[in-house]
Amino acid sequence: MAYYGKCIETVIEKLDTFTPKRDNPEQFLEAVATSLQVLSPQTQSFVLEVLSGCLEYRKLLTIVVDAFYVEDGRLCLRVDHSRFVVICYLATFLLEELGFQLFCNIIKSQPVDKMCKFLRFFFNPVHLCSWIKDEWSLIYEPAHVKENWIDPLMRWQPKVQELISHLEGMSASQSSPLKTKAKVTEPKEFNLTAPRPRTIPAPEPVPVVAKPRPVPQSTYQPPKEQQQLETVKRHNRRKAEELLLRANIEELRCAMPRSCGEPVQPDNVPVKLNTTAILREGALYQRQVEQELQRVDKLVDGAGDFSEFLEWQKKMQAKDREEQLAASECRRLQGKLSHEEAVLARQSLMQENKQRVEQQKEQMAKLMLQHAERQLREDRSRKELVEQVIEGQKNVKAAQTKLAKGRRQTVQEVIEESRGLLRRRAQAAQEEQWRRCELISQLRALETQPTRKGKLVDLTQTPGYGLEGEMSIVELRERLALLKENQRRKEEEKRDQIIQGKRTKSQELQNTVEQISLCRAAMGRSAALRWEKKKALALAPEAPSQDERVQQLRRRISERAAERSRQAALLHVSAARAAGPKPRAQLEAQHWLELERSRERRLQALQQGGSGPGPARRLETA
């Protein structure tokens, strides 16, 4: 049992030094493993396993131990918190692995009364099946908690109750002899011939260190060279972005027209691309060439042409374009119709607001009368309250004198208590000073002991330990030099191979770039031809829309406009109120006029452009 008690004490000692906010569990376990090298391998494995488990399930174990201190362990010291955490971990997670007999030996190696209290609290069936299960289920899955932890603890509960009864019997048997048998004092003779203790030398005064020079300001400022490098970096970055933007613009010119009337003139300016872009674009053009060759082979073999399908597609696109134009015209007319209806609703709302204002004026007059009456009642109540306060102030003076006497007495007690604390602190400081002087004298005695000097080392001598491949330091250095020479030769050969591979790859990339430039020129010419064709189709005049929805919306708008003019003529408002809405009406009319013009311009642009692809779409088609 002494062996188990030593292991548990080691775990408790290491667990007390762990701080969750400051220490990392992995680094802490590595440090503990380094410090336990002097112990046996079996002890090391047991201590590290228990310590790592306590750190991993710290939240579960802390819930049980904190509840124990609140209920049954109010008289227990907080120093034993880690002890109860270790016992709780052994009972919950290692009871099946250790066995009940080994668990009993570990419990008996600890203080008996503390273990009785904790085991009685932890293995209580009511606690296990109620709040302990609920608290653990908040952290882990309820099914996992019940199956792996609560049920095994309930199975071991009868045997643990027998262990608790046995421990209570041991505690009673240990405490009974102490009450019956009294310790007898044995007298001893005085040792008068003892030598006088050596006087403790006074500690040397602390030397006064000269005041250091202040840190120069240049320490906290970046050097000028770094600032110059940052300026150069920003300039180079801006220049690179401008070059990249110019290169992208030149690249897009091959698929976009220079002006509305001129055909596309592709520029053969070389664009600098990285290896990934070159390979990606080369693979794209290669796939397009293979697809075109496959299409030609199919046509040669007798496959059908797509001309009929393309004509049908053009007809459907024209039909869709007409439907889009009609839908946009309907949306514009619906907005205009909603505007006319909003004007009518605003005119009716102005008439209703006029009636509401008259009603609010009448209600305001009534509220003013009620407020004046309430103000009179409040003034009377304030006067009565002032009289009551004056009478109460007369009784306050006697209470203040009594309170002042009590405070003076309390201050006197606090002063006496602080004096006692100062005396005790002075005594403790004096004892600390004597202890330091004794340590200084011991350190000086240790410094006077002689030290051994190291022996000379012969680098050409073999140690002679009898190991296989044993050699001297000089021979070891020579072999290391040979190994470095072989490694350098291998690195040079590998470097030559890499350079040769780079040259081959560079030649392949150059061939791919030439092929890409040819493909781009061909794509640019085909894109220019398609653009001219689409522009000719866009300039062709189109017939006005004859959709029934458009005609119906136009008739409704004309009816609403006539009704609005009639209602405006019938509405009579005062000159002061008519002056305000006039500019607003003008602004709204101008806003709707501009909105209608913008929609017409957009409709014209849509008619000219049709449903043809934009620049990005044209580039993808090319």
Buried (B, 14 or more C-beta within 10 A) or exposed (E): EEEBBEBBBBBBEBBEEBEEEEBEBEEBBEBBBEEBEEBEEEBBEBBBBBBBBBBEBBEBBBBBBEBBBEEBBEEBEEEBBBBBBBBBBBBBBBBEEBEBEBBBBBBBBBEBBBBBBBBBBBBBEEBBBEEBBEBBBEEBEEEEBBEEBBEBBBEBBEBBBEBBEBBBEBBEEEEEEEEEEEEEEEEEEEEEEEEEEEEEEEEEEEEEEEEEEEEEEEEEEEEEEEEEEEEEEEEEEEEEEEEEEEBEEBBEBBBBBEEEEEEBEBBEEEBEBEEEEBBEBBEEBEEEEEEEEEEEEEEEEEEEEEEEEEEEEEEEEBEEBBEBBBBBBBEBBBEBBEBBBEBBEBBEEEEEEEEEEEEEEEEEEEEEEEEEEEEEEEEEEEEEEEEEEEEEEEEEEEEEEEEEEEEEEEEEEEEEEEEEEEEEEEEEEEEEEEEEBEEBBEEEEEEEEEEEEEEEEEEEEEEEEEEEEEEBBEEEEEEEEEEEEEEEEEEEEEEEEEEEEEEEEEEEBEEBBEBBBEBBEEBBBEBBEBBBEBBEEBEEEEEEBEBEBBEEBBEBBEEBBEBBEEEEEEEEBEEEEEEEEEEEEEEBEEEBEEBBEEBEEEBEEBBBBBEBBEEEEBBEEB
